[in-house]
């Protein structure tokens, strides 16, 4: 009975792991020279190849936050970058509608009562969308209509990398050379559309006032693992008694 229980738990955990961790890309295998040059020039102390965090879903840590587009535009093609509702990818909120117009600009995201709002630097309303919760992912649509998502399971080829900031001060584009603290922020690096030769430097976003959250499958996997450990511990205790 004990062996059967352990086998069932192991099988269920394997199935959950397969669905919850759907082949995220390995930054160690990528050529990220351009992205690393941005990180280095800003003073982030982030290693683009070895410190990719594999965060896929985020949640607002407060009622408002700032998202800064930092990357220098390397292509004349236009695209769309924004956030989507993880329970329904059809629900999207555009942050930047054209890469050529978004260089070094800032977009504010306000969240109240499951309604996300984008505001410009003068707090003028740009757009709104109602999500199922405060959780969201990032999406990118290139000029040919190809869309990729920060959740690996939704893509055939991933186009997103995520990095956690360090406790340093950085000098970012659009800040007039002012050095600003960078603790607790996140960087989202994305490729312009689906590509097998990606450099992940077409979009580089600095995200404030938001933190990554585990996806439901990951939480269920963790809970199942804890349950298995509890069952094993209880049976071992009874045996020793």
C-alpha positions in Angstrom: 0.0 0.0 0.0 2.8 2.3 0.9 4.6 1.7 -2.4 1.4 2.2 -4.3 0.8 5.6 -2.5 4.3 6.8 -3.2 4.0 5.7 -6.8 0.7 7.5 -7.3 2.1 10.7 -5.7 5.3 10.5 -7.8 3.3 10.0 -11.0 0.9 12.9 -10.2 3.9 15.2 -9.4 5.5 14.3 -12.7 2.4 15.1 -14.6 2.0 18.4 -12.7 5.6 19.3 -13.3 5.3 18.7 -17.0 2.3 21.0 -17.3 3.5 23.7 -14.8 7.0 24.0 -16.1 6.6 23.9 -19.9 10.1 24.0 -21.3 11.2 27.6 -20.4 14.2 28.7 -22.4 17.7 28.4 -21.0 19.5 31.8 -21.1 22.8 30.0 -20.8 22.5 28.7 -24.4 21.6 32.1 -25.9 23.7 34.9 -27.4 22.7 37.9 -25.3 25.4 40.4 -26.1 23.1 43.3 -26.9 21.0 42.7 -23.8 24.1 42.4 -21.6 25.4 45.7 -23.1 22.2 47.4 -21.9 22.5 45.9 -18.4 26.1 46.8 -18.2 25.7 50.4 -19.4 22.9 51.0 -16.9 24.9 49.6 -14.1 22.4 46.8 -13.1 25.2 44.2 -12.4 22.8 41.6 -13.9 24.4 38.7 -15.8 22.0 38.2 -18.8 23.1 34.5 -19.3 23.3 33.2 -15.8 20.7 35.2 -13.8 17.5 34.7 -15.8 14.8 34.3 -13.2 12.2 32.3 -15.2 9.4 34.4 -13.7 6.3 34.2 -16.0 3.4 35.8 -14.2 3.3 39.0 -12.1 1.0 40.7 -9.7 0.6 44.3 -8.7 2.3 45.0 -5.4 0.4 48.2 -4.9 -2.4 50.1 -6.5 0.0 51.7 -9.1 3.4 51.2 -10.6 5.6 52.3 -13.3 6.8 50.4 -16.4 9.7 52.0 -18.3 10.7 51.0 -21.8 14.5 51.2 -21.7 15.9 49.5 -24.8 17.2 51.4 -27.7 15.2 50.4 -30.7 17.2 48.2 -33.1 14.6 47.8 -35.8 12.2 50.0 -37.8 9.4 47.5 -37.5 6.4 48.4 -35.3 4.9 46.1 -32.8 2.7 46.0 -29.7 3.8 45.3 -26.1 1.5 44.9 -23.1 0.0 42.8 -20.4 -2.7 40.1 -20.6 -5.1 38.4 -18.2 -3.6 35.0 -17.4 -7.1 33.5 -17.2 -8.0 34.8 -20.6 -5.3 35.8 -23.1 -7.9 37.6 -25.2 -8.0 40.3 -22.5 -5.1 42.5 -23.1 -3.9 46.0 -22.1 -1.5 47.7 -24.5 1.5 49.4 -22.9 3.3 50.4 -26.1 1.7 50.4 -29.5 4.9 51.1 -31.5 8.5 50.4 -30.6 9.7 53.4 -32.6 7.5 55.7 -30.5 8.2 54.1 -27.1 11.9 54.5 -26.8 12.9 55.4 -23.2 9.3 56.4 -22.4 7.4 55.7 -19.2 3.9 54.2 -18.8 2.1 54.1 -15.5 -0.1 51.2 -14.6 -2.9 51.8 -12.1 -4.8 48.9 -10.6 -8.1 49.2 -8.7 -10.9 46.6 -8.3 -9.5 44.3 -11.0 -9.4 47.2 -13.5 -6.0 48.0 -15.0 -5.4 51.5 -16.4 -2.5 52.8 -18.3 -1.6 56.5 -17.7 1.0 58.7 -19.3 3.6 60.6 -17.4 1.1 63.4 -16.7 -1.4 60.9 -15.3 -3.7 61.2 -18.3 -5.7 58.1 -19.0 -4.7 56.1 -22.0 -6.7 52.8 -21.8 -8.4 50.4 -19.5 -9.1 46.6 -19.2 -10.8 44.5 -16.6 -8.8 41.4 -15.5 -10.0 38.5 -13.4 -7.4 39.3 -10.7 -4.4 41.4 -10.1 -2.2 38.8 -11.8 -0.9 39.4 -15.4 1.6 38.2 -17.9 3.4 40.1 -20.7 2.7 39.7 -24.4 4.4 41.0 -27.6 2.9 41.1 -31.1 5.1 41.9 -34.0 4.3 43.6 -37.3 3.2 40.4 -38.9 0.7 39.6 -36.2 2.7 36.9 -34.3 2.0 37.0 -30.6 4.1 35.5 -27.8 3.5 35.4 -24.1 5.6 35.4 -21.0 4.0 32.1 -20.0 6.2 29.4 -21.8 3.3 27.0 -22.1 1.5 29.4 -24.5 4.3 29.6 -27.0 5.9 27.4 -29.6 9.1 29.5 -29.2 9.6 31.7 -26.2 10.3 35.4 -26.6 10.6 36.5 -23.0 13.4 36.6 -20.4 13.0 38.0 -16.8 15.6 39.3 -14.4 15.4 40.5 -10.8 17.2 43.7 -10.0 20.0 44.0 -7.4 20.6 46.4 -4.6 22.5 48.9 -6.6 21.9 52.3 -8.2 21.4 52.5 -11.9 21.5 55.1 -14.6 18.6 54.5 -16.9 17.6 56.1 -20.2 15.0 58.8 -19.8 16.2 59.7 -16.3 18.4 62.6 -17.5 21.5 60.8 -16.2 20.2 60.6 -12.7 21.2 57.6 -10.7 18.2 55.8 -9.1 17.9 52.9 -6.6 17.0 49.6 -8.3 16.2 47.3 -5.4 13.0 45.2 -5.8 12.4 45.9 -9.5 12.2 43.5 -12.4 13.5 43.6 -16.0 11.5 42.0 -18.8 13.5 41.4 -22.0 11.6 40.3 -25.1 12.2 39.4 -28.7 10.3 41.1 -31.5 8.1 38.2 -32.5 8.9 34.5 -32.8 12.5 33.8 -33.8 14.9 31.0 -33.3 17.8 33.5 -33.5 16.6 35.7 -30.8 18.7 38.3 -28.9 16.0 39.4 -26.5 16.9 43.0 -26.7 14.1 44.4 -28.9 12.1 45.3 -25.8 13.6 45.8 -22.3 11.1 46.8 -19.7 11.8 47.9 -16.1 8.9 47.0 -13.9 8.2 48.7 -10.6 5.6 47.9 -7.9 5.0 44.4 -9.1 6.3 41.0 -8.1 6.2 37.5 -9.7 3.6 35.0 -8.4 3.6 31.2 -8.7 1.2 29.9 -11.3 -1.7 27.6 -10.1 0.0 24.5 -11.5 3.2 25.3 -9.6 1.3 25.9 -6.4 -0.6 22.6 -6.8 2.7 20.8 -7.4 4.1 22.3 -4.2 1.1 21.3 -2.2 1.1 17.8 -3.6 4.8 17.4 -2.7 4.1 18.6 0.8 1.2 16.1 1.1 3.5 13.3 0.0 6.1 14.2 2.6 3.4 14.4 5.3 2.1 10.9 4.4 5.6 9.4 4.3 6.5 11.0 7.6 3.3 9.8 9.3 3.8 6.2 8.1 7.4 6.2 9.2 6.5 7.5 12.6 3.8 4.8 13.0 6.3 2.2 11.9 8.9 3.3 14.4 6.3 3.4 17.2 
